[in-house]
Amino acid sequence: MQLNPTQRIPILVKHGAEPLWEADAIACRLSQMVGSDFWGQRSAQPDMIR
């Protein structure tokens, strides 16, 4: 199954995690990955935003 057949939305795919497709959820996950305080650090936060 192709995740983004029309290529109109940003998608972040991280090994071992569900794909994220909302810009806010992606920003939150990237912030967590690099240890930034740009966004909250709860582990379930990106899924909640999505």
CHARMM-style PDB file with segment names, atoms N, HN, CA, C and O in Angstrom:
ATOM      1  N   MET     1       0.832  -1.189   0.000  1.00  0.00      PROA
ATOM      2  CA  MET     1       0.000   0.000   0.000  1.00  0.00      PROA
ATOM      3  C   MET     1       0.877   1.253   0.000  1.00  0.00      PROA
ATOM      4  O   MET     1       1.782   1.386   0.824  1.00  0.00      PROA
ATOM      5  N   GLN     2       0.610   2.137  -0.898  1.00  0.00      PROA
ATOM      6  HN  GLN     2      -0.125   2.029  -1.567  1.00  0.00      PROA
ATOM      7  CA  GLN     2       1.368   3.367  -0.969  1.00  0.00      PROA
ATOM      8  C   GLN     2       0.774   4.380   0.012  1.00  0.00      PROA
ATOM      9  O   GLN     2      -0.442   4.568   0.051  1.00  0.00      PROA
ATOM     10  N   LEU     3       1.616   5.023   0.790  1.00  0.00      PROA
ATOM     11  HN  LEU     3       2.604   4.871   0.758  1.00  0.00      PROA
ATOM     12  CA  LEU     3       1.141   5.939   1.824  1.00  0.00      PROA
ATOM     13  C   LEU     3       0.615   7.253   1.277  1.00  0.00      PROA
ATOM     14  O   LEU     3      -0.358   7.795   1.801  1.00  0.00      PROA
ATOM     15  N   ASN     4       1.229   7.761   0.253  1.00  0.00      PROA
ATOM     16  HN  ASN     4       2.019   7.320  -0.173  1.00  0.00      PROA
ATOM     17  CA  ASN     4       0.896   9.090  -0.229  1.00  0.00      PROA
ATOM     18  C   ASN     4       0.845   9.094  -1.761  1.00  0.00      PROA
ATOM     19  O   ASN     4       1.724   9.679  -2.393  1.00  0.00      PROA
ATOM     20  N   PRO     5      -0.145   8.466  -2.362  1.00  0.00      PROA
ATOM     21  CA  PRO     5      -0.156   8.315  -3.820  1.00  0.00      PROA
ATOM     22  C   PRO     5      -0.221   9.635  -4.587  1.00  0.00      PROA
ATOM     23  O   PRO     5       0.312   9.714  -5.694  1.00  0.00      PROA
ATOM     24  N   THR     6      -0.852  10.670  -4.040  1.00  0.00      PROA
ATOM     25  HN  THR     6      -1.285  10.606  -3.141  1.00  0.00      PROA
ATOM     26  CA  THR     6      -0.946  11.947  -4.750  1.00  0.00      PROA
ATOM     27  C   THR     6       0.182  12.902  -4.394  1.00  0.00      PROA
ATOM     28  O   THR     6       0.331  13.943  -5.034  1.00  0.00      PROA
ATOM     29  N   GLN     7       0.974  12.567  -3.392  1.00  0.00      PROA
ATOM     30  HN  GLN     7       0.853  11.721  -2.872  1.00  0.00      PROA
ATOM     31  CA  GLN     7       2.097  13.376  -2.914  1.00  0.00      PROA
ATOM     32  C   GLN     7       1.679  14.803  -2.576  1.00  0.00      PROA
ATOM     33  O   GLN     7       2.421  15.748  -2.842  1.00  0.00      PROA
ATOM     34  N   ARG     8       0.498  14.961  -1.993  1.00  0.00      PROA
ATOM     35  HN  ARG     8      -0.105  14.194  -1.777  1.00  0.00      PROA
ATOM     36  CA  ARG     8      -0.008  16.284  -1.641  1.00  0.00      PROA
ATOM     37  C   ARG     8       0.096  16.595  -0.161  1.00  0.00      PROA
ATOM     38  O   ARG     8      -0.155  17.728   0.251  1.00  0.00      PROA
ATOM     39  N   ILE     9       0.461  15.612   0.645  1.00  0.00      PROA
ATOM     40  HN  ILE     9       0.665  14.692   0.311  1.00  0.00      PROA
ATOM     41  CA  ILE     9       0.580  15.850   2.081  1.00  0.00      PROA
ATOM     42  C   ILE     9       1.941  15.367   2.557  1.00  0.00      PROA
ATOM     43  O   ILE     9       2.476  14.392   2.028  1.00  0.00      PROA
ATOM     44  N   PRO    10       2.504  16.042   3.555  1.00  0.00      PROA
ATOM     45  CA  PRO    10       3.778  15.556   4.103  1.00  0.00      PROA
ATOM     46  C   PRO    10       3.527  14.319   4.962  1.00  0.00      PROA
ATOM     47  O   PRO    10       2.542  14.248   5.696  1.00  0.00      PROA
ATOM     48  N   ILE    11       4.420  13.361   4.859  1.00  0.00      PROA
ATOM     49  HN  ILE    11       5.221  13.419   4.263  1.00  0.00      PROA
ATOM     50  CA  ILE    11       4.337  12.148   5.665  1.00  0.00      PROA
ATOM     51  C   ILE    11       5.715  11.867   6.253  1.00  0.00      PROA
ATOM     52  O   ILE    11       6.731  11.949   5.563  1.00  0.00      PROA
ATOM     53  N   LEU    12       5.727  11.535   7.536  1.00  0.00      PROA
ATOM     54  HN  LEU    12       4.901  11.469   8.097  1.00  0.00      PROA
ATOM     55  CA  LEU    12       6.960  11.128   8.202  1.00  0.00      PROA
ATOM     56  C   LEU    12       6.814   9.663   8.555  1.00  0.00      PROA
ATOM     57  O   LEU    12       5.873   9.273   9.246  1.00  0.00      PROA
ATOM     58  N   VAL    13       7.756   8.847   8.075  1.00  0.00      PROA
ATOM     59  HN  VAL    13       8.520   9.164   7.514  1.00  0.00      PROA
ATOM     60  CA  VAL    13       7.743   7.427   8.377  1.00  0.00      PROA
ATOM     61  C   VAL    13       9.016   7.130   9.160  1.00  0.00      PROA
ATOM     62  O   VAL    13      10.126   7.285   8.649  1.00  0.00      PROA
ATOM     63  N   LYS    14       8.839   6.700  10.410  1.00  0.00      PROA
ATOM     64  HN  LYS    14       7.938   6.573  10.824  1.00  0.00      PROA
ATOM     65  CA  LYS    14       9.966   6.349  11.269  1.00  0.00      PROA
ATOM     66  C   LYS    14       9.906   4.851  11.514  1.00  0.00      PROA
ATOM     67  O   LYS    14       8.845   4.315  11.832  1.00  0.00      PROA
ATOM     68  N   HSD    15      11.023   4.181  11.371  1.00  0.00      PROA
ATOM     69  HN  HSD    15      11.885   4.617  11.113  1.00  0.00      PROA
ATOM     70  CA  HSD    15      11.068   2.732  11.562  1.00  0.00      PROA
ATOM     71  C   HSD    15      10.503   2.361  12.934  1.00  0.00      PROA
ATOM     72  O   HSD    15      10.932   2.885  13.962  1.00  0.00      PROA
ATOM     73  N   GLY    16       9.541   1.456  12.926  1.00  0.00      PROA
ATOM     74  HN  GLY    16       9.192   1.030  12.091  1.00  0.00      PROA
ATOM     75  CA  GLY    16       8.956   0.978  14.170  1.00  0.00      PROA
ATOM     76  C   GLY    16       7.837   1.843  14.721  1.00  0.00      PROA
ATOM     77  O   GLY    16       7.332   1.568  15.809  1.00  0.00      PROA
ATOM     78  N   ALA    17       7.442   2.870  14.007  1.00  0.00      PROA
ATOM     79  HN  ALA    17       7.853   3.094  13.123  1.00  0.00      PROA
ATOM     80  CA  ALA    17       6.372   3.758  14.474  1.00  0.00      PROA
ATOM     81  C   ALA    17       5.328   3.917  13.373  1.00  0.00      PROA
ATOM     82  O   ALA    17       5.605   3.683  12.197  1.00  0.00      PROA
ATOM     83  N   GLU    18       4.144   4.311  13.770  1.00  0.00      PROA
ATOM     84  HN  GLU    18       3.919   4.501  14.726  1.00  0.00      PROA
ATOM     85  CA  GLU    18       3.084   4.577  12.800  1.00  0.00      PROA
ATOM     86  C   GLU    18       3.447   5.819  11.981  1.00  0.00      PROA
ATOM     87  O   GLU    18       4.019   6.763  12.527  1.00  0.00      PROA
ATOM     88  N   PRO    19       3.129   5.837  10.688  1.00  0.00      PROA
ATOM     89  CA  PRO    19       3.388   7.036   9.881  1.00  0.00      PROA
ATOM     90  C   PRO    19       2.563   8.218  10.390  1.00  0.00      PROA
ATOM     91  O   PRO    19       1.434   8.046  10.851  1.00  0.00      PROA
ATOM     92  N   LEU    20       3.130   9.399  10.302  1.00  0.00      PROA
ATOM     93  HN  LEU    20       4.047   9.538   9.927  1.00  0.00      PROA
ATOM     94  CA  LEU    20       2.420  10.619  10.685  1.00  0.00      PROA
ATOM     95  C   LEU    20       2.193  11.449   9.436  1.00  0.00      PROA
ATOM     96  O   LEU    20       3.064  11.537   8.570  1.00  0.00      PROA
ATOM     97  N   TRP    21       1.014  12.058   9.346  1.00  0.00      PROA
ATOM     98  HN  TRP    21       0.306  11.987  10.049  1.00  0.00      PROA
ATOM     99  CA  TRP    21       0.710  12.823   8.128  1.00  0.00      PROA
ATOM    100  C   TRP    21       0.203  14.220   8.406  1.00  0.00      PROA
ATOM    101  O   TRP    21      -0.064  14.956   7.456  1.00  0.00      PROA
ATOM    102  N   GLU    22       0.059  14.616   9.622  1.00  0.00      PROA
ATOM    103  HN  GLU    22       0.277  14.018  10.394  1.00  0.00      PROA
ATOM    104  CA  GLU    22      -0.338  15.988   9.942  1.00  0.00      PROA
ATOM    105  C   GLU    22       0.926  16.796  10.228  1.00  0.00      PROA
ATOM    106  O   GLU    22       1.830  16.307  10.906  1.00  0.00      PROA
ATOM    107  N   ALA    23       0.999  18.019   9.720  1.00  0.00      PROA
ATOM    108  HN  ALA    23       0.264  18.416   9.170  1.00  0.00      PROA
ATOM    109  CA  ALA    23       2.198  18.833   9.877  1.00  0.00      PROA
ATOM    110  C   ALA    23       2.546  19.056  11.350  1.00  0.00      PROA
ATOM    111  O   ALA    23       3.721  19.001  11.713  1.00  0.00      PROA
ATOM    112  N   ASP    24       1.553  19.305  12.201  1.00  0.00      PROA
ATOM    113  HN  ASP    24       0.598  19.350  11.906  1.00  0.00      PROA
ATOM    114  CA  ASP    24       1.833  19.508  13.624  1.00  0.00      PROA
ATOM    115  C   ASP    24       2.370  18.237  14.272  1.00  0.00      PROA
ATOM    116  O   ASP    24       3.292  18.298  15.085  1.00  0.00      PROA
ATOM    117  N   ALA    25       1.803  17.095  13.920  1.00  0.00      PROA
ATOM    118  HN  ALA    25       1.054  17.046  13.259  1.00  0.00      PROA
ATOM    119  CA  ALA    25       2.278  15.830  14.471  1.00  0.00      PROA
ATOM    120  C   ALA    25       3.711  15.552  14.028  1.00  0.00      PROA
ATOM    121  O   ALA    25       4.517  15.053  14.812  1.00  0.00      PROA
ATOM    122  N   ILE    26       4.031  15.872  12.780  1.00  0.00      PROA
ATOM    123  HN  ILE    26       3.376  16.278  12.142  1.00  0.00      PROA
ATOM    124  CA  ILE    26       5.391  15.683  12.265  1.00  0.00      PROA
ATOM    125  C   ILE    26       6.353  16.602  12.998  1.00  0.00      PROA
ATOM    126  O   ILE    26       7.437  16.169  13.388  1.00  0.00      PROA
ATOM    127  N   ALA    27       5.981  17.866  13.194  1.00  0.00      PROA
ATOM    128  HN  ALA    27       5.100  18.218  12.877  1.00  0.00      PROA
ATOM    129  CA  ALA    27       6.844  18.806  13.909  1.00  0.00      PROA
ATOM    130  C   ALA    27       7.085  18.329  15.341  1.00  0.00      PROA
ATOM    131  O   ALA    27       8.198  18.433  15.856  1.00  0.00      PROA
ATOM    132  N   CYS    28       6.050  17.814  15.973  1.00  0.00      PROA
ATOM    133  HN  CYS    28       5.146  17.730  15.555  1.00  0.00      PROA
ATOM    134  CA  CYS    28       6.174  17.301  17.336  1.00  0.00      PROA
ATOM    135  C   CYS    28       7.140  16.115  17.371  1.00  0.00      PROA
ATOM    136  O   CYS    28       8.039  16.077  18.211  1.00  0.00      PROA
ATOM    137  N   ARG    29       6.964  15.153  16.472  1.00  0.00      PROA
ATOM    138  HN  ARG    29       6.234  15.184  15.790  1.00  0.00      PROA
ATOM    139  CA  ARG    29       7.834  13.971  16.447  1.00  0.00      PROA
ATOM    140  C   ARG    29       9.286  14.356  16.161  1.00  0.00      PROA
ATOM    141  O   ARG    29      10.196  13.847  16.816  1.00  0.00      PROA
ATOM    142  N   LEU    30       9.514  15.245  15.194  1.00  0.00      PROA
ATOM    143  HN  LEU    30       8.775  15.658  14.663  1.00  0.00      PROA
ATOM    144  CA  LEU    30      10.886  15.661  14.886  1.00  0.00      PROA
ATOM    145  C   LEU    30      11.519  16.375  16.071  1.00  0.00      PROA
ATOM    146  O   LEU    30      12.706  16.196  16.345  1.00  0.00      PROA
ATOM    147  N   SER    31      10.731  17.185  16.774  1.00  0.00      PROA
ATOM    148  HN  SER    31       9.767  17.331  16.551  1.00  0.00      PROA
ATOM    149  CA  SER    31      11.211  17.865  17.962  1.00  0.00      PROA
ATOM    150  C   SER    31      11.653  16.857  19.020  1.00  0.00      PROA
ATOM    151  O   SER    31      12.690  17.031  19.661  1.00  0.00      PROA
ATOM    152  N   GLN    32      10.860  15.805  19.197  1.00  0.00      PROA
ATOM    153  HN  GLN    32      10.018  15.663  18.677  1.00  0.00      PROA
ATOM    154  CA  GLN    32      11.209  14.760  20.160  1.00  0.00      PROA
ATOM    155  C   GLN    32      12.469  14.011  19.730  1.00  0.00      PROA
ATOM    156  O   GLN    32      13.310  13.681  20.566  1.00  0.00      PROA
ATOM    157  N   MET    33      12.601  13.745  18.443  1.00  0.00      PROA
ATOM    158  HN  MET    33      11.917  14.013  17.764  1.00  0.00      PROA
ATOM    159  CA  MET    33      13.737  12.967  17.945  1.00  0.00      PROA
ATOM    160  C   MET    33      15.064  13.667  18.196  1.00  0.00      PROA
ATOM    161  O   MET    33      16.074  13.011  18.448  1.00  0.00      PROA
ATOM    162  N   VAL    34      15.068  14.993  18.130  1.00  0.00      PROA
ATOM    163  HN  VAL    34      14.247  15.526  17.925  1.00  0.00      PROA
ATOM    164  CA  VAL    34      16.328  15.723  18.312  1.00  0.00      PROA
ATOM    165  C   VAL    34      16.475  16.288  19.718  1.00  0.00      PROA
ATOM    166  O   VAL    34      17.470  16.949  20.017  1.00  0.00      PROA
ATOM    167  N   GLY    35      15.487  16.035  20.594  1.00  0.00      PROA
ATOM    168  HN  GLY    35      14.679  15.498  20.351  1.00  0.00      PROA
ATOM    169  CA  GLY    35      15.583  16.495  21.975  1.00  0.00      PROA
ATOM    170  C   GLY    35      15.332  17.981  22.143  1.00  0.00      PROA
ATOM    171  O   GLY    35      15.789  18.580  23.116  1.00  0.00      PROA
ATOM    172  N   SER    36      14.609  18.587  21.204  1.00  0.00      PROA
ATOM    173  HN  SER    36      14.237  18.101  20.413  1.00  0.00      PROA
ATOM    174  CA  SER    36      14.313  20.015  21.267  1.00  0.00      PROA
ATOM    175  C   SER    36      13.152  20.273  22.220  1.00  0.00      PROA
ATOM    176  O   SER    36      12.312  19.398  22.432  1.00  0.00      PROA
ATOM    177  N   ASP    37      13.105  21.465  22.791  1.00  0.00      PROA
ATOM    178  HN  ASP    37      13.787  22.175  22.619  1.00  0.00      PROA
ATOM    179  CA  ASP    37      11.969  21.836  23.638  1.00  0.00      PROA
ATOM    180  C   ASP    37      10.935  22.642  22.852  1.00  0.00      PROA
ATOM    181  O   ASP    37      10.081  23.306  23.440  1.00  0.00      PROA
ATOM    182  N   PHE    38      11.015  22.582  21.525  1.00  0.00      PROA
ATOM    183  HN  PHE    38      11.709  22.043  21.048  1.00  0.00      PROA
ATOM    184  CA  PHE    38      10.070  23.285  20.656  1.00  0.00      PROA
ATOM    185  C   PHE    38       8.640  22.833  20.914  1.00  0.00      PROA
ATOM    186  O   PHE    38       7.710  23.636  20.838  1.00  0.00      PROA
ATOM    187  N   TRP    39       8.458  21.540  21.221  1.00  0.00      PROA
ATOM    188  HN  TRP    39       9.214  20.888  21.283  1.00  0.00      PROA
ATOM    189  CA  TRP    39       7.137  20.960  21.425  1.00  0.00      PROA
ATOM    190  C   TRP    39       7.182  20.108  22.687  1.00  0.00      PROA
ATOM    191  O   TRP    39       8.258  19.732  23.151  1.00  0.00      PROA
ATOM    192  N   GLY    40       6.019  19.806  23.238  1.00  0.00      PROA
ATOM    193  HN  GLY    40       5.144  20.111  22.861  1.00  0.00      PROA
ATOM    194  CA  GLY    40       5.943  18.942  24.423  1.00  0.00      PROA
ATOM    195  C   GLY    40       6.635  17.611  24.202  1.00  0.00      PROA
ATOM    196  O   GLY    40       6.786  17.170  23.063  1.00  0.00      PROA
ATOM    197  N   GLN    41       7.052  16.977  25.266  1.00  0.00      PROA
ATOM    198  HN  GLN    41       6.929  17.336  26.191  1.00  0.00      PROA
ATOM    199  CA  GLN    41       7.867  15.774  25.137  1.00  0.00      PROA
ATOM    200  C   GLN    41       7.171  14.483  25.542  1.00  0.00      PROA
ATOM    201  O   GLN    41       7.844  13.466  25.709  1.00  0.00      PROA
ATOM    202  N   ARG    42       5.859  14.481  25.707  1.00  0.00      PROA
ATOM    203  HN  ARG    42       5.313  15.308  25.572  1.00  0.00      PROA
ATOM    204  CA  ARG    42       5.174  13.228  26.017  1.00  0.00      PROA
ATOM    205  C   ARG    42       5.215  12.304  24.806  1.00  0.00      PROA
ATOM    206  O   ARG    42       5.024  12.763  23.679  1.00  0.00      PROA
ATOM    207  N   SER    43       5.456  11.026  25.012  1.00  0.00      PROA
ATOM    208  HN  SER    43       5.611  10.653  25.927  1.00  0.00      PROA
ATOM    209  CA  SER    43       5.643  10.109  23.888  1.00  0.00      PROA
ATOM    210  C   SER    43       4.383   9.924  23.039  1.00  0.00      PROA
ATOM    211  O   SER    43       4.498   9.647  21.845  1.00  0.00      PROA
ATOM    212  N   ALA    44       3.199  10.065  23.608  1.00  0.00      PROA
ATOM    213  HN  ALA    44       3.106  10.290  24.578  1.00  0.00      PROA
ATOM    214  CA  ALA    44       1.956   9.865  22.850  1.00  0.00      PROA
ATOM    215  C   ALA    44       1.478  11.142  22.150  1.00  0.00      PROA
ATOM    216  O   ALA    44       0.477  11.111  21.435  1.00  0.00      PROA
ATOM    217  N   GLN    45       2.161  12.233  22.342  1.00  0.00      PROA
ATOM    218  HN  GLN    45       2.975  12.258  22.923  1.00  0.00      PROA
ATOM    219  CA  GLN    45       1.712  13.509  21.801  1.00  0.00      PROA
ATOM    220  C   GLN    45       1.535  13.519  20.280  1.00  0.00      PROA
ATOM    221  O   GLN    45       0.503  14.006  19.819  1.00  0.00      PROA
ATOM    222  N   PRO    46       2.481  13.010  19.465  1.00  0.00      PROA
ATOM    223  CA  PRO    46       2.272  13.040  18.005  1.00  0.00      PROA
ATOM    224  C   PRO    46       1.026  12.288  17.571  1.00  0.00      PROA
ATOM    225  O   PRO    46       0.311  12.753  16.683  1.00  0.00      PROA
ATOM    226  N   ASP    47       0.747  11.139  18.171  1.00  0.00      PROA
ATOM    227  HN  ASP    47       1.329  10.761  18.892  1.00  0.00      PROA
ATOM    228  CA  ASP    47      -0.449  10.385  17.801  1.00  0.00      PROA
ATOM    229  C   ASP    47      -1.711  11.150  18.179  1.00  0.00      PROA
ATOM    230  O   ASP    47      -2.693  11.120  17.439  1.00  0.00      PROA
ATOM    231  N   MET    48      -1.699  11.833  19.317  1.00  0.00      PROA
ATOM    232  HN  MET    48      -0.900  11.857  19.919  1.00  0.00      PROA
ATOM    233  CA  MET    48      -2.864  12.611  19.736  1.00  0.00      PROA
ATOM    234  C   MET    48      -3.119  13.765  18.748  1.00  0.00      PROA
ATOM    235  O   MET    48      -4.267  14.053  18.409  1.00  0.00      PROA
ATOM    236  N   ILE    49      -2.061  14.409  18.301  1.00  0.00      PROA
ATOM    237  HN  ILE    49      -1.129  14.176  18.577  1.00  0.00      PROA
ATOM    238  CA  ILE    49      -2.198  15.534  17.360  1.00  0.00      PROA
ATOM    239  C   ILE    49      -2.708  15.040  16.017  1.00  0.00      PROA
ATOM    240  O   ILE    49      -3.523  15.702  15.375  1.00  0.00      PROA
ATOM    241  N   ARG    50      -2.231  13.883  15.595  1.00  0.00      PROA
ATOM    242  HN  ARG    50      -1.568  13.345  16.116  1.00  0.00      PROA
ATOM    243  CA  ARG    50      -2.652  13.333  14.311  1.00  0.00      PROA
ATOM    244  C   ARG    50      -4.148  13.117  14.342  1.00  0.00      PROA
ATOM    245  OT1 ARG    50      -4.726  12.657  13.357  1.00  0.00      PROA
TER     246      ARG     50
END
